[in-house]
């Protein structure tokens, strides 16, 4: 699954729109509220790690590193 599809699936699971997520990101982390900016980054898969952490945070997720067996 692509990063874009994985993140969009999480938005659907949480029942939020991109605009709602951007509003949360803007309030908590001073992100731009441009849907086209986020959509472009998702499409190009050019999100920075810090942005992924912040996005996960506003959706109520933690990113946990687990050693492969």
N, C-alpha and C positions, 0 to 999 in steps of 0.2 A: 504494500500500500504506500502511495506517495505521501510525503509530509503534508501536502495540501489537503489530500483526502482524509488523512488521519485527523488533522486539526478540525476540518469541517465536520467530521463525524462526531467529534467531541462537542462542538457547538450544538449539533442536533440533539445529542444525548442530554445535554444540559438545558435544552429548550430555549436557547438565546440566539439572537441575531448578531450579525457582525457589528451592527451599529451599537447594540447594547454592550458587547465586549469592548469595543473601542471607547465607549463612554467610561467604562470601568478603568480601562488602561490609561485614559487621559487623566482621570481623577487621581488615580493612585501613582502613576509613573510618568505623567506629563507627556504621553504619546500624542501624536497628531490624531485627529479624529477623521482622517481621510480613509474611507473604505477602499478607494482605488489604490492607495499606498499599501495597505495591508494585503489586499487581494493580489497586487503585483508581486509582493514579496513571497506570498504563498505560491503563486504560479511559477515564479523563478526559483523557488526553494532557496531564497537568499536571506531568510531570517537569521539574525545573530542568536547565539546561544542565550545571551542575556534576555533577548526578546522572547524566546521560547519559554524561559523560566517565568518571566512576568506574565505571559499569556496563560500559562498553566496555573499560576497563582490566582489570577482573577476568575478562572474557571473552577477553582477549588481543588486543584491537583498539585501533587508534589512529583518532581522527577527524581527517581531513585536509581542510582547506579547499582546493578547487581552483577557480580562476577559470573561469567558463563561456566557451566560445568563441563 
